[in-house]
Amino acid sequence: MVTRSVLTVTAVMLATLLGACQERPEPAPSAKVAPSSERLVVQSQTVSDLKPVFATLTSRNQGLAIARISGTLISLSVKEGDQVRKGQVIARI
């Protein structure tokens, strides 16, 4: 008799636990209607996304320009920002 009662109680508890694990169906979303107005045409287009920014650029390779003799500068062949090559004359004294 005790065994039958234990089995009955266990079965009821199992049924309760398994019933609680059941997922409830979510309600279907209601359809939304767009407000009535004039029709719009959708088309692709390129949008420029330019933003002004300020920066300071520096050279990866820098070198010192030192005269081997002193004197007055007669001519300057380059200006600030120009690219120069090894051995290029940049000024005359």
N, CA, C and O atoms as a GROMACS GRO file, in nm:
protein
  372
    1MET      N    1   0.081  -0.118   0.000
    1MET     CA    2   0.000   0.000   0.000
    1MET      C    3   0.086   0.126   0.000
    1MET      O    4   0.057   0.221  -0.072
    2VAL      N    5   0.193   0.126   0.081
    2VAL     CA    6   0.282   0.241   0.089
    2VAL      C    7   0.352   0.260  -0.043
    2VAL      O    8   0.370   0.374  -0.088
    3THR      N    9   0.392   0.153  -0.106
    3THR     CA   10   0.461   0.160  -0.233
    3THR      C   11   0.370   0.218  -0.340
    3THR      O   12   0.414   0.296  -0.424
    4ARG      N   13   0.244   0.180  -0.336
    4ARG     CA   14   0.147   0.232  -0.434
    4ARG      C   15   0.126   0.381  -0.414
    4ARG      O   16   0.113   0.455  -0.512
    5SER      N   17   0.122   0.427  -0.291
    5SER     CA   18   0.104   0.569  -0.261
    5SER      C   19   0.226   0.649  -0.307
    5SER      O   20   0.212   0.758  -0.363
    6VAL      N   21   0.344   0.593  -0.284
    6VAL     CA   22   0.468   0.661  -0.325
    6VAL      C   23   0.472   0.671  -0.477
    6VAL      O   24   0.508   0.776  -0.531
    7LEU      N   25   0.434   0.565  -0.546
    7LEU     CA   26   0.433   0.568  -0.692
    7LEU      C   27   0.332   0.669  -0.744
    7LEU      O   28   0.359   0.740  -0.841
    8THR      N   29   0.217   0.677  -0.682
    8THR     CA   30   0.113   0.772  -0.724
    8THR      C   31   0.161   0.915  -0.704
    8THR      O   32   0.143   0.999  -0.792
    9VAL      N   33   0.220   0.942  -0.589
    9VAL     CA   34   0.269   1.078  -0.560
    9VAL      C   35   0.383   1.113  -0.657
    9VAL      O   36   0.388   1.225  -0.707
   10THR      N   37   0.472   1.020  -0.683
   10THR     CA   38   0.582   1.044  -0.775
   10THR      C   39   0.530   1.071  -0.916
   10THR      O   40   0.579   1.161  -0.984
   11ALA      N   41   0.430   0.995  -0.959
   11ALA     CA   42   0.373   1.015  -1.092
   11ALA      C   43   0.307   1.151  -1.103
   11ALA      O   44   0.320   1.218  -1.206
   12VAL      N   45   0.236   1.194  -1.000
   12VAL     CA   46   0.170   1.325  -1.000
   12VAL      C   47   0.274   1.436  -1.004
   12VAL      O   48   0.257   1.534  -1.077
   13MET      N   49   0.383   1.423  -0.927
   13MET     CA   50   0.488   1.524  -0.926
   13MET      C   51   0.558   1.532  -1.061
   13MET      O   52   0.589   1.641  -1.110
   14LEU      N   53   0.584   1.416  -1.121
   14LEU     CA   54   0.646   1.414  -1.253
   14LEU      C   55   0.558   1.480  -1.357
   14LEU      O   56   0.606   1.557  -1.440
   15ALA      N   57   0.431   1.452  -1.353
   15ALA     CA   58   0.337   1.511  -1.449
   15ALA      C   59   0.331   1.662  -1.430
   15ALA      O   60   0.323   1.736  -1.528
   16THR      N   61   0.335   1.708  -1.306
   16THR     CA   62   0.332   1.852  -1.277
   16THR      C   63   0.459   1.920  -1.328
   16THR      O   64   0.453   2.025  -1.391
   17LEU      N   65   0.574   1.858  -1.301
   17LEU     CA   66   0.701   1.916  -1.347
   17LEU      C   67   0.710   1.919  -1.498
   17LEU      O   68   0.753   2.019  -1.556
   18LEU      N   69   0.671   1.812  -1.563
   18LEU     CA   70   0.678   1.808  -1.709
   18LEU      C   71   0.577   1.904  -1.772
   18LEU      O   72   0.603   1.961  -1.878
   19GLY      N   73   0.464   1.920  -1.709
   19GLY     CA   74   0.364   2.014  -1.760
   19GLY      C   75   0.412   2.158  -1.749
   19GLY      O   76   0.376   2.242  -1.832
   20ALA      N   77   0.492   2.188  -1.647
   20ALA     CA   78   0.543   2.324  -1.628
   20ALA      C   79   0.650   2.357  -1.730
   20ALA      O   80   0.675   2.474  -1.756
   21CYS      N   81   0.715   2.257  -1.789
   21CYS     CA   82   0.821   2.280  -1.887
   21CYS      C   83   0.767   2.308  -2.026
   21CYS      O   84   0.843   2.343  -2.117
   22GLN      N   85   0.640   2.292  -2.044
   22GLN     CA   86   0.581   2.312  -2.177
   22GLN      C   87   0.589   2.460  -2.215
   22GLN      O   88   0.558   2.547  -2.135
   23GLU      N   89   0.630   2.486  -2.341
   23GLU     CA   90   0.638   2.623  -2.390
   23GLU      C   91   0.499   2.673  -2.428
   23GLU      O   92   0.419   2.601  -2.486
   24ARG      N   93   0.475   2.796  -2.393
   24ARG     CA   94   0.348   2.857  -2.431
   24ARG      C   95   0.364   2.921  -2.568
   24ARG      O   96   0.464   2.988  -2.593
   25PRO      N   97   0.267   2.903  -2.655
   25PRO     CA   98   0.278   2.967  -2.787
   25PRO      C   99   0.264   3.118  -2.773
   25PRO      O  100   0.177   3.168  -2.702
   26GLU      N  101   0.352   3.191  -2.845
   26GLU     CA  102   0.345   3.336  -2.841
   26GLU      C  103   0.233   3.384  -2.932
   26GLU      O  104   0.210   3.324  -3.038
   27PRO      N  105   0.164   3.489  -2.893
   27PRO     CA  106   0.057   3.539  -2.979
   27PRO      C  107   0.114   3.593  -3.110
   27PRO      O  108   0.222   3.651  -3.113
   28ALA      N  109   0.041   3.572  -3.216
   28ALA     CA  110   0.085   3.618  -3.348
   28ALA      C  111   0.088   3.770  -3.350
   28ALA      O  112  -0.003   3.835  -3.298
   29PRO      N  113   0.194   3.830  -3.409
   29PRO     CA  114   0.200   3.975  -3.414
   29PRO      C  115   0.088   4.031  -3.502
   29PRO      O  116   0.054   3.975  -3.606
   30SER      N  117   0.034   4.141  -3.456
   30SER     CA  118  -0.075   4.201  -3.533
   30SER      C  119  -0.017   4.275  -3.653
   30SER      O  120   0.088   4.338  -3.643
   31ALA      N  121  -0.087   4.268  -3.763
   31ALA     CA  122  -0.041   4.334  -3.886
   31ALA      C  123  -0.059   4.484  -3.872
   31ALA      O  124  -0.166   4.531  -3.834
   32LYS      N  125   0.048   4.559  -3.903
   32LYS     CA  126   0.040   4.704  -3.895
   32LYS      C  127   0.017   4.759  -4.035
   32LYS      O  128   0.078   4.714  -4.132
   33VAL      N  129  -0.068   4.854  -4.043
   33VAL     CA  130  -0.099   4.915  -4.172
   33VAL      C  131  -0.027   5.048  -4.180
   33VAL      O  132  -0.032   5.129  -4.087
   34ALA      N  133   0.040   5.071  -4.292
   34ALA     CA  134   0.110   5.197  -4.313
   34ALA      C  135   0.010   5.310  -4.329
   34ALA      O  136  -0.098   5.291  -4.384
   35PRO      N  137   0.045   5.428  -4.280
   35PRO     CA  138  -0.046   5.540  -4.295
   35PRO      C  139  -0.065   5.574  -4.442
   35PRO      O  140   0.029   5.567  -4.521
   36SER      N  141  -0.185   5.609  -4.478
   36SER     CA  142  -0.212   5.639  -4.618
   36SER      C  143  -0.159   5.778  -4.653
   36SER      O  144  -0.186   5.875  -4.583
   37SER      N  145  -0.084   5.785  -4.760
   37SER     CA  146  -0.030   5.910  -4.810
   37SER      C  147   0.010   5.886  -4.955
   37SER      O  148  -0.019   5.781  -5.012
   38GLU      N  149   0.075   5.984  -5.014
   38GLU     CA  150   0.116   5.965  -5.153
   38GLU      C  151   0.226   5.860  -5.161
   38GLU      O  152   0.296   5.835  -5.063
   39ARG      N  153   0.242   5.800  -5.276
   39ARG     CA  154   0.339   5.693  -5.293
   39ARG      C  155   0.480   5.749  -5.309
   39ARG      O  156   0.500   5.856  -5.367
   40LEU      N  157   0.574   5.676  -5.257
   40LEU     CA  158   0.714   5.712  -5.269
   40LEU      C  159   0.786   5.607  -5.352
   40LEU      O  160   0.752   5.489  -5.345
   41VAL      N  161   0.884   5.649  -5.431
   41VAL     CA  162   0.962   5.556  -5.512
   41VAL      C  163   1.096   5.536  -5.442
   41VAL      O  164   1.164   5.632  -5.408
   42VAL      N  165   1.134   5.411  -5.422
   42VAL     CA  166   1.260   5.378  -5.358
   42VAL      C  167   1.361   5.347  -5.467
   42VAL      O  168   1.336   5.264  -5.554
   43GLN      N  169   1.476   5.414  -5.463
   43GLN     CA  170   1.581   5.389  -5.560
   43GLN      C  171   1.716   5.408  -5.492
   43GLN      O  172   1.728   5.484  -5.396
   44SER      N  173   1.817   5.338  -5.542
   44SER     CA  174   1.949   5.349  -5.480
   44SER      C  175   2.022   5.470  -5.538
   44SER      O  176   2.002   5.508  -5.653
   45GLN      N  177   2.107   5.528  -5.454
   45GLN     CA  178   2.188   5.640  -5.498
   45GLN      C  179   2.314   5.643  -5.412
   45GLN      O  180   2.314   5.592  -5.300
   46THR      N  181   2.418   5.704  -5.465
   46THR     CA  182   2.544   5.716  -5.392
   46THR      C  183   2.538   5.842  -5.306
   46THR      O  184   2.505   5.950  -5.353
   47VAL      N  185   2.572   5.824  -5.180
   47VAL     CA  186   2.574   5.937  -5.088
   47VAL      C  187   2.718   5.960  -5.046
   47VAL      O  188   2.782   5.871  -4.990
   48SER      N  189   2.767   6.079  -5.071
   48SER     CA  190   2.906   6.107  -5.031
   48SER      C  191   2.910   6.132  -4.882
   48SER      O  192   2.828   6.207  -4.827
   49ASP      N  193   3.005   6.070  -4.818
   49ASP     CA  194   3.020   6.082  -4.673
   49ASP      C  195   3.157   6.141  -4.644
   49ASP      O  196   3.242   6.075  -4.583
   50LEU      N  197   3.179   6.264  -4.688
   50LEU     CA  198   3.308   6.329  -4.669
   50LEU      C  199   3.304   6.416  -4.544
   50LEU      O  200   3.208   6.490  -4.520
   51LYS      N  201   3.410   6.405  -4.466
   51LYS     CA  202   3.419   6.484  -4.345
   51LYS      C  203   3.557   6.550  -4.341
   51LYS      O  204   3.658   6.481  -4.358
   52PRO      N  205   3.562   6.680  -4.320
   52PRO     CA  206   3.694   6.744  -4.311
   52PRO      C  207   3.763   6.707  -4.180
   52PRO      O  208   3.702   6.711  -4.074
   53VAL      N  209   3.890   6.672  -4.189
   53VAL     CA  210   3.968   6.642  -4.070
   53VAL      C  211   4.103   6.712  -4.082
   53VAL      O  212   4.150   6.739  -4.192
   54PHE      N  213   4.163   6.741  -3.970
   54PHE     CA  214   4.293   6.806  -3.968
   54PHE      C  215   4.397   6.704  -3.924
   54PHE      O  216   4.371   6.622  -3.836
   55ALA      N  217   4.514   6.710  -3.988
   55ALA     CA  218   4.619   6.614  -3.954
   55ALA      C  219   4.755   6.676  -3.980
   55ALA      O  220   4.768   6.773  -4.056
   56THR      N  221   4.855   6.619  -3.919
   56THR     CA  222   4.993   6.657  -3.944
   56THR      C  223   5.063   6.534  -3.998
   56THR      O  224   5.066   6.430  -3.933
   57LEU      N  225   5.120   6.546  -4.117
   57LEU     CA  226   5.190   6.434  -4.178
   57LEU      C  227   5.340   6.451  -4.157
   57LEU      O  228   5.393   6.562  -4.169
   58THR      N  229   5.405   6.343  -4.127
   58THR     CA  230   5.550   6.347  -4.111
   58THR      C  231   5.612   6.243  -4.202
   58THR      O  232   5.548   6.144  -4.238
   59SER      N  233   5.735   6.266  -4.237
   59SER     CA  234   5.807   6.174  -4.325
   59SER      C  235   5.852   6.052  -4.247
   59SER      O  236   5.888   6.060  -4.130
   60ARG      N  237   5.850   5.939  -4.314
   60ARG     CA  238   5.898   5.817  -4.251
   60ARG      C  239   6.051   5.821  -4.241
   60ARG      O  240   6.108   5.776  -4.142
   61ASN      N  241   6.116   5.875  -4.346
   61ASN     CA  242   6.261   5.885  -4.349
   61ASN      C  243   6.300   6.033  -4.345
   61ASN      O  244   6.262   6.109  -4.434
   62GLN      N  245   6.374   6.072  -4.245
   62GLN     CA  246   6.420   6.209  -4.234
   62GLN      C  247   6.571   6.210  -4.225
   62GLN      O  248   6.632   6.114  -4.178
   63GLY      N  249   6.630   6.318  -4.270
   63GLY     CA  250   6.774   6.333  -4.261
   63GLY      C  251   6.811   6.478  -4.242
   63GLY      O  252   6.733   6.568  -4.274
   64LEU      N  253   6.928   6.500  -4.190
   64LEU     CA  254   6.975   6.635  -4.169
   64LEU      C  255   7.046   6.684  -4.295
   64LEU      O  256   7.117   6.607  -4.361
   65ALA      N  257   7.026   6.809  -4.328
   65ALA     CA  258   7.098   6.871  -4.440
   65ALA      C  259   7.196   6.971  -4.378
   65ALA      O  260   7.156   7.078  -4.332
   66ILE      N  261   7.322   6.935  -4.378
   66ILE     CA  262   7.424   7.018  -4.316
   66ILE      C  263   7.528   7.056  -4.422
   66ILE      O  264   7.577   6.969  -4.495
   67ALA      N  265   7.561   7.186  -4.429
   67ALA     CA  266   7.665   7.231  -4.523
   67ALA      C  267   7.802   7.203  -4.465
   67ALA      O  268   7.825   7.219  -4.345
   68ARG      N  269   7.892   7.161  -4.550
   68ARG     CA  270   8.028   7.131  -4.504
   68ARG      C  271   8.112   7.258  -4.490
   68ARG      O  272   8.213   7.260  -4.421
   69ILE      N  273   8.068   7.364  -4.557
   69ILE     CA  274   8.139   7.492  -4.549
   69ILE      C  275   8.040   7.600  -4.511
   69ILE      O  276   7.919   7.584  -4.533
   70SER      N  277   8.087   7.709  -4.456
   70SER     CA  278   7.998   7.819  -4.422
   70SER      C  279   7.994   7.918  -4.537
   70SER      O  280   8.089   7.927  -4.615
   71GLY      N  281   7.886   7.992  -4.548
   71GLY     CA  282   7.874   8.091  -4.654
   71GLY      C  283   7.732   8.140  -4.666
   71GLY      O  284   7.647   8.108  -4.583
   72THR      N  285   7.707   8.219  -4.771
   72THR     CA  286   7.575   8.274  -4.796
   72THR      C  287   7.502   8.185  -4.896
   72THR      O  288   7.562   8.142  -4.994
   73LEU      N  289   7.377   8.159  -4.871
   73LEU     CA  290   7.296   8.074  -4.959
   73LEU      C  291   7.266   8.150  -5.088
   73LEU      O  292   7.204   8.257  -5.084
   74ILE      N  293   7.310   8.097  -5.203
   74ILE     CA  294   7.289   8.160  -5.333
   74ILE      C  295   7.158   8.114  -5.396
   74ILE      O  296   7.082   8.196  -5.448
   75SER      N  297   7.132   7.982  -5.392
   75SER     CA  298   7.009   7.931  -5.452
   75SER      C  299   6.958   7.812  -5.372
   75SER      O  300   7.035   7.738  -5.310
   76LEU      N  301   6.826   7.797  -5.375
   76LEU     CA  302   6.760   7.686  -5.308
   76LEU      C  303   6.675   7.616  -5.412
   76LEU      O  304   6.580   7.675  -5.463
   77SER      N  305   6.708   7.491  -5.446
   77SER     CA  306   6.644   7.418  -5.557
   77SER      C  307   6.514   7.348  -5.517
   77SER      O  308   6.438   7.308  -5.605
   78VAL      N  309   6.487   7.334  -5.390
   78VAL     CA  310   6.367   7.264  -5.345
   78VAL      C  311   6.292   7.351  -5.246
   78VAL      O  312   6.348   7.445  -5.188
   79LYS      N  313   6.167   7.319  -5.227
   79LYS     CA  314   6.089   7.389  -5.125
   79LYS      C  315   6.035   7.285  -5.027
   79LYS      O  316   6.045   7.165  -5.051
   80GLU      N  317   5.980   7.331  -4.918
   80GLU     CA  318   5.930   7.242  -4.815
   80GLU      C  319   5.825   7.148  -4.872
   80GLU      O  320   5.732   7.193  -4.940
   81GLY      N  321   5.839   7.018  -4.847
   81GLY     CA  322   5.742   6.920  -4.893
   81GLY      C  323   5.786   6.847  -5.019
   81GLY      O  324   5.727   6.744  -5.053
   82ASP      N  325   5.889   6.898  -5.090
   82ASP     CA  326   5.937   6.829  -5.211
   82ASP      C  327   6.008   6.700  -5.174
   82ASP      O  328   6.068   6.687  -5.067
   83GLN      N  329   6.000   6.602  -5.266
   83GLN     CA  330   6.074   6.478  -5.247
   83GLN      C  331   6.214   6.498  -5.305
   83GLN      O  332   6.231   6.559  -5.411
   84VAL      N  333   6.312   6.448  -5.236
   84VAL     CA  334   6.450   6.456  -5.284
   84VAL      C  335   6.511   6.318  -5.284
   84VAL      O  336   6.467   6.228  -5.211
   85ARG      N  337   6.613   6.301  -5.369
   85ARG     CA  338   6.683   6.173  -5.377
   85ARG      C  339   6.826   6.189  -5.323
   85ARG      O  340   6.880   6.299  -5.313
   86LYS      N  341   6.883   6.078  -5.291
   86LYS     CA  342   7.021   6.078  -5.242
   86LYS      C  343   7.112   6.139  -5.348
   86LYS      O  344   7.110   6.099  -5.464
   87GLY      N  345   7.192   6.235  -5.307
   87GLY     CA  346   7.288   6.298  -5.398
   87GLY      C  347   7.231   6.418  -5.473
   87GLY      O  348   7.306   6.485  -5.544
   88GLN      N  349   7.105   6.447  -5.461
   88GLN     CA  350   7.043   6.560  -5.532
   88GLN      C  351   7.089   6.691  -5.470
   88GLN      O  352   7.096   6.704  -5.348
   89VAL      N  353   7.121   6.790  -5.555
   89VAL     CA  354   7.161   6.921  -5.507
   89VAL      C  355   7.035   6.995  -5.464
   89VAL      O  356   6.941   7.011  -5.543
   90ILE      N  357   7.033   7.040  -5.341
   90ILE     CA  358   6.917   7.110  -5.291
   90ILE      C  359   6.946   7.258  -5.267
   90ILE      O  360   6.853   7.339  -5.261
   91ALA      N  361   7.071   7.294  -5.254
   91ALA     CA  362   7.106   7.436  -5.232
   91ALA      C  363   7.250   7.461  -5.277
   91ALA      O  364   7.332   7.370  -5.283
   92ARG      N  365   7.278   7.590  -5.308
   92ARG     CA  366   7.416   7.632  -5.344
   92ARG      C  367   7.459   7.742  -5.249
   92ARG      O  368   7.384   7.835  -5.219
   93ILE      N  369   7.583   7.728  -5.203
   93ILE     CA  370   7.637   7.830  -5.111
   93ILE      C  371   7.740   7.913  -5.187
   93ILE      O  372   7.799   8.004  -5.130
   0.00000   0.00000   0.00000
